[in-house]
């Protein structure tokens, strides 16, 4: 997958999200690897704390931004991401009926390319059917 946040040429960007106890539970990719920087430290290197009605709690660093072992391209972070080409996306939809019903590939995206000439039964949102 190219290192970009830009939309690819009629490709399908797939993101899998999950969490604790779900089918996708990629703990290594989901948790930041710089959590120790989330808290403010004093000159002695110890975390600064404050007393609250719930007891003593560490003080959060307002400038903390999470860093992950795997690059994150979409927010909120997906556990896994992939980009498949236009033709493969159509083939996937043809093989998985519920995905085709969900995405409606015959009208959910542009077909201003040579692909349209090869598949006249499809029309994209940018294609004039009149």
Secondary structure, 3 states (H helix, E strand, C coil): CCCCCCCCCCCEEEEECCCCCCCCCCHHHHCCCCHHHHECECCCCCECEEEECCEEEECECCCCCCCCCCCCCCCCCCCEEEEECHHHHHHHHHHCHHHHHHHCCCCCCCCCCHHHHHCCCCCCCCCCCC
